[in-house]
Amino acid sequence: MISHYAYAVEPWCLRETELNLDVLAQSESVFSVSNGHVGWRGNLDEGEPHALPGSYLNGVHEQHPLPYAEAGYGFPESGQTMINVTNGKLIRLLVDDEPFDLRYGRLRSHERVLDLRTGLLHRVCEWTSPVGKTVRVRSTRLVSFTQRAIAAVAYEVEAVDARTSVVVQSELVANEQLPALGGDPRVGAALKSCLRPEEHAAVDMRLRLVHHTAASNQRIAAAADHEVRGPGSTRSSSESADDVGRFTVSADLDPGETLRIEKFVSYGWSGIRSLPAVRDQVEAALTGARNTGWQGLVDQQREYLDGFWHRADIEVDGDAEIQQAVRFALFHVLQAGSRAEQRSIPAKGLTGSGYDGHAFWDTETFVLPLLTYASPNCVAEALHWRQNTLPAARARARQLGLRGAVFPWRTIDGAECSGYWPAGTAAFHINADIAAAVVRYIWATGDTDFERRTGVELLVETARLWHSLGHHDSGGRFHIDGVTGPDEYSALANDNTYTNLMAGANLRAAAEVAARHPEQAAALGVDEEEAAGWRDAAKAMSVPYVNALGLHEQSAGYTGLDVWDFADTPRELYPLMLHFPYFDLYRKQVVKQADLVLAMYLCGDAFEADQKARNFAYYEPLTVRDSSLSACVQCVMAAEVGHVRLAFDYLGEAALMDLADLEKNTRDGLHIASLAGTWVGLVAGFGGMRDHGDVLYFAPRLPERLSRLAFSVLIRQRCLRVDITGSQVTYTLREGEPLRISHGGEVITLSEGSPQTRPVEPPTALPAPAQPPGRRPEPRR
């Protein structure tokens, strides 16, 4: 989409200079504003035209039956889908009784700007009605980072060429008509008008609606209040019904006169609190927002983002698209997690209904690393959510005959929602992904209170799963059989290398944390024998390796499988899972997304440098990237083994996944993990940052196209700035106590105000690896 002429490439904003209905759905996703608790898609203020109306509250969902041709033990019975809650962003306009609808009359100009520094979505347009009256409309929208329950809109109408009567209707609307939701009629039936009315009110300028969901039994309240500025002719009234609250303002405007409405909206929900309690919650939040005022909310938003950009900004010299894309990515990842607060970070954030609003392993593996080094409080909250879902994960483990906890492959409230066993339940690696996020957060922050209160329990229960799932063979090796790794084109495999290495790290971490916090471990029933069993399993973990090839196998026996017929697979048959049966994919060497290559990134100290190069060269021609999670990982490892130009091409794919709509599904919401992958590609790929040693490690190298890359990371209450040019890198400790880091193996001690510069070693030139025919990443030009 960014290649469309209406979209400009600018370093600090996303600007659309012309409304194009062909990409309306995509624009609604990229112009979404959210804080991780409340999310508003970038629909036009007037509500129509629209592609997918979207107002979301993190965690609010409806349940529906999961379809099975045949029932089976352990199959989840209910699915969960994030629902469209009460729409508070609607502001309809009538111009001399003519509805303001951009499909009629003449749209003279239209511009929208998402300002990444201020967190505001601006819109200005000029429209001439079918009867010849011209008005100029300006609006600004925000979802507050500082007041979690609050969103707000400033909407202004100006008469341009003649005296004009205008009517503005500011609304709360529930149970909006939605486009068809998937192909299962049971899901559609469950979600159609799923909000049951409980209360409505309209008093002066204030509106309120309260609803509850039928099956999930969640209560949702929305309230709105207004400030109005207009000429002396301005009049107003309010009304409400079960599914609508409406505040109406009318005025006669002379040319140059304006009518301005500032709308404050508050949201609240609960699965346990009473109607009066939820009602009072939104009324109190609304009163607080009114007390702050519109300008106060704007100022708070800018102050919050000033702090974020100080510690998280990435500067890229040499590629304007990548510069815009990485800031766009950082902003939307922050929006997805900033105020989630013991709720999940869904794969689409709160930008659309894709993946039903579920959270996956994407969060811990791709999103939380970025937030660990940029906004670590968000990570603590996300992992608190996992801890809160432990009762469901323990119950799932018992159902499967296992110990500890089995975290769900996809979920909203902690219950498993994946109806396809091989790609869902069998992907046990999510346990180790969560454990790795716990270990990284504790290591990067030194938060011992979190370790004691949350980390111990998560690490212990995830380790118990591995110890009961795996087994020792007669020679003492520890095996984990019948699992699915990150590559979803291989299922129910034995000894998946990624899973085994991550599980081993999980087991070691659990034993170590139990030793550091014996009281908390004892309360969970951990004794020395159990901890010793974890250490033994980790030490004996099987990692498949074929000596004859000098290669690590993705799983035991993988290199003996037949290779997929790439030469006779035309481009239009990708992604493969939409055109071929899984059973055929499962028995061939074809990789949906980086698997063994991901293991080399996250568990890099388990591989020698020459092994990494050979492994990358082997798996690159097998990897088709039918997942948005692959390109950033391939970028990192391509850079490490010396294919820097290829790494840059992969970076472009990860960075532009949504801005260029590469997978043709940005309409359903943004790919939050791929957005985070832009940071991964730049910081871990070209910055060479690794965090699985005693100190933070860097081995930077830049592609020819980039003349400079600079980024910051937070590490143990210190802010480190890394500034790379083609031949040297400068490390600056911006604030905090002295910090030890490693530059290519040399340990450096940094002190505040004393930058240190080191040379950048060029990579060893290697033959360029091949990709499957037609699957090479688009070269950056």
Secondary structure, DSSP 8 states (H G I E B T S, - for coil): -TTSTTEEE-SSEEEE-S--GGGHHHHHHHT-EE-SSEEE----TT--S-SS--EEETT-EEEEE---SS--TT---EEEEE----B---EEEEETTEE--TTSSEEEEEEEEEETTTTEEEEEEEEE-TTS-EEEEEEEEEE-SSSTTEEEEEEEEEE-SS-EEEEEEEEEE-S------SS-HHHHHHHTT-EEEEEEEEETTEEEEEEEESSS--EEEEEEEEEEE--TT-EEEEEEETTEEEEEEEEEE-TT-EEEEEEEEEEEEESSS-HHHHHHHHHHHHHHHHHHHHHHHHHHHHHHHHHHHHHH-EEEES-HHHHHHHHHHHHHHHHHHTT--SS---TTTTS--GGGG-B-THIIIIIHHHHHHH-HHHHHHHHHHHHHTHHHHHHHHHHTT-SS----SSBSSSS-----TTTTTT-THHHHHHHHHHHHHHHHH--HHHIIIIIHHHHHHHHHHHHHH-EE-TTS-EE--SB--S-TTS-SBSS-HHHHHHHHHHHHHHHHHHHH-HHHHHHTT--HHHHHHHHHHHHTB---EETTTTEE-SSTTGGGSEE---TT--GGG-SGGGTS-HHHHHTEE-BSS-SHHHHHHHTGGGS-HHHHHHHHHHHGGGB---STTSHHHHHHHHHHHT-HHHHHHHHHHHHTTTTTTTTS-GGG---HHHHHHHHIIIIIIIS--B-SSSSEEE-----TT-SEEEEEEEETTEEEEEEEESSEEEEEEEESS-EEEEETTEEEEEBTTB-EEEE------------STT-S-----
